[in-house]
């Protein structure tokens, strides 16, 4: 077990690195072929943090945390494998049991002190992350960071290569860990996905110059992230419109961003939501619905009702993305302004000692220059956590617009 030399000056410190893998060796020669939709997501990563109170997690040791991952990896052997390429250069995963990286760290704050910080994007400091590449055969697909707080509480942070699966897949994977920790025997039936052809070329993705074996989104702008809480009651009472709370939030925030950007013609936006069939199948895959919204009016000047109606009528583009996703390098999140609905993902089902996390954070790493907005469930069912990632030179002006329309009440 080696120590990582990157202590920094923040409250999180004392990093130590080890490896976790399957409990049983995978049959020699086993491989996993990603779909075109998987490969279209290969430059993106998910960062998730689960925070448990001292009362819930004080007695959990490193061994307690590591051991339940073994049977989970047995169910999904490709998650501990490594990417390689066919002679055609198409990437695939060798299920060679190389394992995931497990990182131990400590935090100088208590859980309560940490959760008092108003901007939850601070949770990303509890996720150890490295992108895939530049040598594919040495790059883990998952990093797991275990951080012990001063009070005895615990944070478990995951860096998850999106090429393996969507946010629901990450949540399903971690929920399996919680079930194994509770002593349950887990079994996961294998499933497959199918998409219907909408009959048009996808405009929710953007080709980028070839990245080779270093899977990082090329960016021309410095991005900034801001997070805030809002209740469902506040959304519906302040912004009456025909739609669910996610669609209304999208309309409000899209209008604020359009005002800041001063676009003379409205640009399309991308909507990413969980597939209802994926929610039922409980699989590890990319089955999220990726839709595009086009309007023929100025979003900055439009009525909210008109904007929300266009979002409700978004067009599913998964089939076309799946068709071309393996031919070039693409970005999805931030190729166009992207709104991501994670509000139906069951993050809080990952119980330790029958207690849900005090807080869960999830965001996308590797967002293109047009930015993204992620909507998460909060610990209280009537609340939502909204995380906005935009070019640094836009963020303060967008926050001002969000404040002016009443979505946020403080410019912190």
N, C-alpha and C positions, 0 to 999 in steps of 0.2 A: 504494500500500500504506500503510495507516494504522496507527497504534499505538493499542491499546486502553488507556484510562486506568483500570486497575483492578489495580494491581500487588500491593497487599496486603503482609503481612509474612511470608508463608510462603516456602518454598524454591523455589516455581515462580513465575517472573517473566518480564518482557520480552515481553509479548504483542504479536503483530502479526497483522493480519487481511487476508486476500485472498479471492479467489473461484476455485473450480474448477468446470468444467462439461463438457459433452460435447465430443467432438472434431468431430462433424458436427451441423449444425443439424437439429432434429426438424421433420418436415413440419408446416407451418402448420395450426393447428386441431386437432392431435392432443390427445386428452384421455385421462385414466385414471379410470375409475369405481370407487371403493372399494366393497367388499361391505359388508353389514350388520355382519359380524364385524369387518372393518377399522374401521368407524366406532365400534363399541363400544369399541375400544381407543384412541380418538383423544386421550384425556386422559393417556395413559401414554407414557413415553419409555424407551428402553434406553440405558444408559451402559456402554460397553465400553472396556477399556484393554489394549493389547498392548504388552509391554515386551521389548525386544531388547537383548542384551548389546553392549558396545562392540566386541568382536571381530566380531560379526555385522553391526553397523549403522554403524560409525564413518564409513565412506566414503559413506554415503547423504546426498545433498544434498536441499534442498527440491525441486528440479526432479526428482530421481530419485523422490521420494515422490509428487509431484503427477501426473506424466505417466501412470502406469498407471491412474489413476482415469478418464481420458478414455474409454478403450474400455469400461470397466465401465459408465459412465453411458450410453454408446451403446446397451448392451443393455437398460438399464432407464431410459428417458428420463423417466419420472414422478418418479424420485428427485431430479432437479434442477429439477422444476417447482414450481408454487405453487398452493395451494388457492384455489378460488373457489366460488361457490354458483350453482346453477340458480335459476330463478324460484321453484321449489318450496322453496328454501332448503337443498336437499340438497347437501352439499359434494362437489366433484370436483376433480381435479388438472388444471390446464393444463400441458401438456408444452411449456413455453416456454423451456427451457434457461437459466433464471435462475441456476442453479448452486447449489453448496453453499458454506458458509463454511469457509475453511482458516485455522487459527490456528497461528502459530509461537510457541514459548515455550522457556524454559530452566529447568533445575533445578540448584540448588547442591549436590546430593548425587550420589554415584555410584549406579549401578544396584544394586550390592550393598548399599550403605547404605540405599537406599530399600526394598529387599526384606527387610531386617532388621526393619522396622516390623511388629509382629505382626498388626495389624488391617488387612486389605487394603482396607477401605472407604476408606482414605486415597487410593486410586487415583482416586477420583472427582474429586480436585483436578486430575487430568490430563485432564479432559473439560470442554471449553467448552460450556455449555448455555444455550439460551434456548427457552422454549416457543413454540408456534405462536400467532400473534396478538399484539396485538389487531387488527392489519391483516393479513389472510390473504395478500394479494398481495405482501407484503414479507417473509414468513417462510420461511426455508430449512427443509427437512425433515431435513437432516443437517448437523452440525458436525463437522469433523475437526481435532483438535489434535495437532500434532507437537511433542514436548518433547525437547530435547537434554539429556542428563545430563552432569554434570561430566566423567565418564570417557569420553564419546563415545557411550555407549549411547543408545537411542532408545525413546520411548513414543509410540504412536499411539492417541489416544483418540477414540471416536466417540460423539456424541449422535445417537440415531436415533429418529425419530418412529415409535412402535409402530403407528400407523395404516397404515404401509407394509408391515410384516411382523414376524414373530415373531423370537425369538433365533436360530433356525436361519437365517432369512433374512439377518440381520445377519452371521452367521458366513460364510454362503455368499458374500455380497457382498464381504466383506473377503478371503476366500480367493481370489476372482477377482482382486482387486487384487494379491495375492502372486504369482499365476500370471502376470499381465500384467507384473509387475516382473521375473520370471524370463525374459521374452521369449516367453511362450506366447501364441498367438492364441486368444482366448476367444470362445465362442459359447454362448448360453443359449436352449434351446427354451422357448417359452411354454407354460404349463400352466394348468389351471383346477382348482378345488377343489369337492368336493361333500360334503355332510354328511347323515347319516341322522337323521330326526326321532325323538327319544326319547319324544315324546308327553307332555311336561309342561313347565310354565312354568319358565324358568331362575331359580334362586335364587342363582346364583353371581355375579350382577351387581346393582348398586344404582343406582337412578335418583338423579340429583342435580339441583339447580335449574339451569335453563338457563345455560350459560356464555357464550353468544354466540360471538364470534370470538376469544376469549382462552382457549385450550385448556389450562387448568390445573385440577388436581384441587382442589376446595374441601376444606379440612381443618379440623377443630375441635381437633386435638391437635398438639403438637410431637412429631415423630418422631425416633427415634435409630437408627443402624445399627451393628451389631457383626458382625465376621467372624472365623471360626476355621477351622483345618484339622483333619481327622480322617481316619484310614485306614479302608479297607474292612475290614481285619482287626479293627480296634478295634470297628467297628460290629457285625460278626457275632459276635465273641467275647464282647462285653459285653452284647449285646442279642439273644439268640437268638430268632428268630421266623421264620415262613414268609412270606417276601417278599424283594424285592431291597433293596439298601442304601438307596435313596431312600425306599421305603415304610417301612422300619424307622426311618430318621431322622425322617420325618414323624410316625410314631407317638410316638417319644420326645419330640420337641420339642412336639408338640400336647399331650401329657400335662403337660409342664412348664408350658406357658402356661396350660392349664386350671387347674392348681393355683394359679397366681398370680392369675388372674381370679376364682377362687372361684365359678364359674358353677353355679347350682343345677340348671340344665337345659343339656345339651350343645347348642352351636350348630353348625350345619353349617359345613364348611370346603370350600375350593375347591382342587382339584389341577390344575395346568397342566403338561402334558408334551408333548414333540415328537410330532407325528403320524408314524408309521412311513412313510406314503405321502409325506409332505413330505420326509422324509429321503432318499427315493429320487428325488424330482422335482427337487431342487436349485433351487427357485424362490424368488422374493421375494414373499411373501404371508403372510397370517395363516391358518395351517392347524393351529396348535397345538391339542391336545385339552384342552378346558376341562371339567372334571368336578366334580360336587358329591358330598360325602360326608355322609350323615345317620346318626346313631346314636341309639339309644333307651336309652343308659346313660350314667353319669357317666364322662367321659374321665379326669378327675383320679383316680378310684378304680379304673379298669378295668385288667385285665391287658394288657400290651403286645400279646400275640398277638391279642386281641380287637380292639384298635384297628387293628392292621395289616390284619387280615382285612377290616374295613370300608373301608379305603383301597383295597385291591385291587379291591373291588366298586364303586368310584366310577362314577357315571352321567354319560355324555357329554352335554353341553348345548349343543354348538356350533350345532346347527340352530336351536334356539329363539333363541339370541343373534343369529344371522345374520338371523332373521326380524324381530326388533324393534330391532336395533342402530342402525338409521338413523332411528328415530322420536323418540328423546329423547337426552339426555346421560346417560351411564352411567360408573361405574367398575367395573373387574373386579378388579385387584390390590388387596387390602385391603378390598373390599366385605364379604367374609367373610375370616377368617384364611386366607391363601393360601399354598400350597406349590408351588414352581416347580422342575421338574426340568430343568436344563440339562446334566446330566452326560453326555448322549449327543451334545451339540453339538460339532462338530469344530473348536473354537477353535484348537487347536495345529497344525492343518494349514496355517496361514498362515505359511509359511516364507520367510525372507529369507536369501539366499545358502545355501539348503538347510538352514538351522537354524531350529528351532521357537522361538517366544517363550520367554523364561525364566519369564514369568508372564502370565496372562490374567485379567482381572477383568470381570465383567458383573453389572449389577444393574438394577432397575427404578426409574425416577424417577416420582413421582406415585402413591404408595401410600396407600390409604385408611386410616382410623383403626383397622381391625382388624388391620393389619399383614401382613407377608409374609416367607416364608423361601425363599431361593434356594440351590439346590445346584448347584455348578459342578465340572467336572473340574479337576484340578490338573496341574502340570507332570509330576509323577510319577503314573503310571497308577493306582497303588494308593491314591491320596489323593483327597479331595474337599474343596472349599472351601465352607463354609456361611456365608451372609450373612443375618442376621436384622434386619428393620426393624420396630420396634414403637413404641408411644407411649413417650415419654421416661420417664414415671412408672412404667412396667412393666419397663424393660430390666434394671435392676440385680437385681430380684427374679427375673426369668427366668434371668439369668446364674447366680444362686445355685442355682437348681433344676438347671440344666444341669451345674453343678459337682458338686452333691450326687449326681446320678445317674451321674456319671462320664463324661459326654460331653465336657466340657472340664476341663482340669486347673489352669487359672489364671484368676483373675478380673481380667483386664486391660482 
